[in-house]
Amino acid sequence: MKNLDILYEDNHLIVVVKPYNMPVQADNSLDLDLLTVVKRYLKEKYQKPGNVYLGLVHRLDRPVGGIMVFAKTSKAASRLSEMIRTHNFTKNYLAIVHGNPEAKAKLHDKISKDNQTHSAYIDEANGKDSILEYEKISYHAASDLSLIKVKLETGRHHQIRLQMAHHGHALYGDQRYGKKEKDQIALFAYELSFMHPVAKEHLAFKKLPPLTSKWKLFTNDLEKLN
């Protein structure tokens, strides 16, 4: 993949932008996945023989684009995974949702995953705690759509998509939990920050979504976030 968008790279980790609709790792579709793409890049760049180690420490849903970090050593992978487990790893998303939600809210639900359908569902009896905070950035009255910024406290399967839909503001383009528009889901992982697993310096990355589809409605608001 010649157009791999690399935001940062050192001996311990690599930060890249996942394109929309690319699986993070190989699945039944047999489509090219990001893990394979990054491994190929490292193998070619450093002329590595044999298999290239690349640690997958977090994920994005296939239709979703945005920033991801991969570990280039097992030590970095272990330490990044621990940061995620202890919530010392910040992921912020941008999303376009239907309606005009309140200015700020913290959503706390219990979510379970259906392994047969790969869907998530609200399960107050047996689900896992699922917490996110969102802030409304702008409301576009003519389309009845809002741009929001989402901070995840937990990382459940389809969490943002399910929780926003459950609370009456489904994501635009979400064909599983939303109104099934024939369009790209409007969800993008645009900020990632964490402590470097070895150097112990704070790293922060930001990338805005491509200004296509309904994102164009919020061009001015998005540019202010850059």
C-alpha positions, 0 to 999 in steps of 0.5 A, a space after each residue: 500500500 503505497 499511500 500508507 499514512 504514517 504519523 510517527 515511527 520509532 524503534 518501538 512503535 508506529 502510528 498510522 491512519 487506518 483507511 475507511 473499510 479496511 479490516 484491522 487484521 485478516 478476516 473471512 473476507 480475505 481483503 487486504 488488512 492494515 496489519 498486513 500492510 504495515 508489516 509489509 512496509 516494515 519488511 521492505 523499509 528495513 529489509 527484514 528477513 522472515 516474519 515481522 513482529 507487529 503488536 496489535 494493541 487496539 482496534 477500529 471497526 472495519 468501516 471506521 477510519 482513523 489513528 491507530 498505534 502498533 507496537 514494533 516490540 513485545 515490550 512496547 506491546 505489553 506496556 501499551 496494552 497495560 495503559 489501555 487496561 488502566 485507562 491511561 490511553 486516550 482515544 477521541 473520535 469525531 462523529 456525525 449523528 442524527 438529531 440535536 443532542 444535548 451540549 454534553 453528556 456522559 452515557 453509561 450502559 451495559 453492553 454484550 456482544 452477540 458472537 453469532 451476528 457480531 453485533 452488540 446490544 444493550 444488556 442491563 442484566 449481564 452486560 459489561 459497563 460501557 462509558 463514553 462522554 460526548 460534546 456537541 460541536 455543531 448542529 446543522 439544522 437543514 439536515 438535522 445532523 450534529 457533529 460531536 466529539 466522543 471520548 471513550 472510557 471503555 472500549 466495547 464492541 461497537 460501543 459508540 455506534 450502539 450507545 448513540 443509537 440507543 440514546 436516540 442519536 444514531 450515527 449517520 451512515 451506520 447501517 447496523 444500528 442507524 437509519 441505513 443510509 447508503 453512505 460511509 459511516 461518519 465515525 473517525 478516530 481523530 485523536 490519540 494520546 499516551 505515554 511512550 512505552 519506553 521513552 516515557 514522554 507524552 505523545 499526542 496525534 491528531 488527524 481530521 477525517 477526509 472532507 467527503 460526504 456529510 463531513 463537508 457540512 461541518 468543514 469550518 468546525 472541523 478546521 477549528 479542531 485541527 
